[in-house]
Amino acid sequence: MQHAHDILRLSCEGGTCRRGKQIHDNKVKVMIRNVLTAIAIFTVPVILTIFTLSDLIFSPFTYALWLTMEVGVFTTIIYLSNYRKSKEIKAPLVQEFRKYRVAALVVSYNEDPSTVRETLLSVKEAIGSLGDVFLLDDSTDRMKAEENEEFCRNNGITYLHREGRRGYKAGAINDFLKKYGDSYDLIAVFDSDQRPVRTFFLDLLPFFNDENVAFVQVPQAYTEVFSRLAMGATYQQMPFHDVVMSGRDISGSAFILGSGFIARIEALRKAGYFDEEIVTEDLATTLKLQSLGYRSIYVNYPGIWYGEPPQTVDAYMVQQGRWSLGSFQSFMRILRSRIGWRVFLDYFAGFLYWLKEGPLTIVELLAPIIFLTLQVYIFRVDPFIFSLAYYPVLLFSILLFILSMRDRRYGIRGFLYHQFVEFLMMPPVTLSFIAWALRRKRPFRVTPKGREIKISRWIFLYILIELLLIFSIIKGIFWYNLASLNSLRYSIIINLTWAAYFLFLTSGTFIIFLEKKNI
């Protein structure tokens, strides 16, 4: 009988044990580097708070304000880097590719059967003789499920239905992979409202000639724009797809977007399939793949010709709440992932983006209201020096953003709509942050479809914000007229400017809220 120490001795022969220890040591070093980077980002505002604290009661507020400014600088630097990388010339696409066995999956949950049918036909036309089409239908609406099943039966499409929804979308894909994965080399995944162009597979399959490529992702398309909210959501996605993801492709940090991608089944199997513990399985799964050394490819070309953005405020809130929660839930995975430092910075910037658009935006909003109405300093710093240090950075970030999109039919109109919808997502992102911080599970919700525009109940929150801002501005003007010190007057002007800025954003949201029509 072999003893445990004999087995260990044999396994260490040939350097296997040494290599395993090196891999473990490298993983520990990478994790320490990631953690120290995150600690540094969150520690700098602590130091600034200590030197500028006005009142101990407001110390969390002071810290959050400094953190907001630091996050703004950090994310601007990352955006600038991605913008420069997005302009780099990439290698031309090889036209020939090996013969792969491809399974094209359309995922659906209680979607309009007519939408599902059109997507299935589009996918079937694109894949041609290269593979097979499957509908993964988790619909609980029996009539919709039966209609989908009949259509698939009549059109040579394999229909798969689950009674339980374990793991939701990720679980449906994983169940398919475990049952049919051995019969295919690659899977392509499409949401029921995202339709590929005819040459989708012919254009993307050549990338898999490199066996180290785990997946290829294309931009999602928002073509069915029938409301102001949908228009804002479309403008919001433009910089992400055209600049951020294109730059991340060069850095090696591009990630799966949930739809419009092709993935290597062998790589997914080694990664333990799609992550079912995170509401956005795509981000968490990408981290696993990149930690294993696989490459990710993002191709910025119109591979999707049809796509539906959220058309209503409530649908948008659900979408942003889910996306932000997935990013918050992935935070510890980002710290633990064995990825390059630049790749880590991209993921960390993504986490900070959601932090900035949720709870930190609330702090930014309340700061001028508290100062102007209660006449309380949140931090003490020379207002003139503060303006010289902060406003040039703010102006640079705005100009950079607009200039980076100058060739993409974005313009001032797109920038404004972008800002309005980003301000709208403050409540759901904050609720997602609270749920993550308290480790509370939130139910998985798909983005509601439909084109009936109704006034959302969220409007009452923004009416309250509008009234608070107007009141603080009026009180601030009276305070300014009574103030005698120039430094105090300058501080009041700065806060009046910020209150006016948020008043403008809040007023802009009413353009979206008050649209009421059937489209």
C-alpha positions, 0 to 999 in steps of 0.5 A: 500500500502506498502511503500519503508521503510516497504519493506526494513524493511521486507527484513532486518528481519532474518539478510538478510540485515545484510548479504548483507552488510557483503558481500558488505563490504567483497567485498570492502575489497578484492578489496582494498587488490587487488588494494594495492597489484598492487599499491605496485608492480608498486610503488617500481620501482618508488622509485628505479627510484628516487634514480638511475635516470640519466637523466629526459628525460629517467625517463620513460625508467628507471622506465620500466627497474626497473619494468621489473626486479621486474616483473621477480622476482615476476613471478619467485616466483609465478612459483616456488610456482606453481611448488612445488604445481604441485608436490603435490599428488591429491585425486584419481578420483572417478569412479562412477558419477551421471547421467548427461544430457550432451551437447557436443558443437563443435564450428567452424568458416570457418574451413576446413569441413574435420577437423570439421567432424573428430572432431565431430566423435571423440566427438560423440564416446566419449560421447556415450549415455551420451548426445548429440552433437551440432555443433555451426557453425558461418561460413560465407563461405556458401559452408562450412556451407552447407557441415557441415550441411549435415554431421550433418544431416546424423550423428545424430548431431544437427547443429546450425548456426547464421547469425550474430556473436554477441559475437563471440564464447562466443555469440554462446555458450550463445545463445545455453545455453539460448535456450537449457540450461534447457534440460542439466546439463553440457556442454562440449566445443571443438574447431574444431581442439581439439579432446577428447579421448574415455574416456574423459567424463567417466574420468571427469564427477565424479568431478561434484559429488561435486556440488561446482565444476563449470568446469573441464579443461584438457590440450590442445594438440598440436600433429600436429607439421609440422613446426618449429613455431609449435614446438616452440609453443608446447614447449612454452605450456608445462610449462604452462600446466604441471607446471603453471596450475597444480599448479593453480589447487591446489591454486584454480586459474585454469581457462577455456582454451576455449576448452577441458572443461566441465562446469556446466550450473547452475553455468554459468547461475548464472555468467551471462553466458560467458563474451562477452565483452572480446576477451578471454571469458574463463578467464573473465568467470572463474573470475565470477565463482570463485568470486561466490565461485565455484571451478575450477578443472584442470586435467593434463591428456591427455584427448585431443589426437589431436590438431593443434598449429599455423603452421605459424608466422602470425597465431602465431602472431594472436593467441598471440595478441588475448590471450594477449589482453584478459588478458589486458582487464581482468585487472580491473575484476581481481582487482574487483574479490572477490577471495583469495589473492593467487588466485589474485596473480596468475591472476596478475602474468599472467597479468604481464607476458604479460606486460613483453613479450610485451612493457617491452621486447622492453624496455629491447631490446632498453636499451643496444642499447641506452647505447652503441650507444648514450653513455647515462646512463639510470640509475646510479648504481654501475655495480658490485653491480648491477651484484651481485644482478641481475645475480644470480636471473636471473640464478636461474630463468633459472635453475628453469625453465629447472629443472622444465621441466626435466621429460617432454622431454623439454631439452635445445632444447625445452628451446631455441625454447621456447625463440625464439617464445616468442621473436617473440610475442613481436610485437603483444603483444605490439600492444594489450597493446597499444589498451587496454591502448587507449581503442581501439577495435580490431577485433576478429580474430581466429587463421588461420589454414593451413600448407603453410609456407611463409616468414612473413612480420614481418621478416623485423622488426627483420632484423632491430633489428638485424642490430641495435644490430650488430651496437651497439655491434661494437660501444660498443667494440670500446668504451670499448677499449677507456674507462679508468675507470674500472666502465665504462668498466664494464658497457659496458661489461654488456650492450654488454652481453645484446645486444649479448643475444638479438642478439642470440634471434633475430638470432634464430627467423630467423630459424623460419622465413626462413622455407619455404615449404608446409607441 
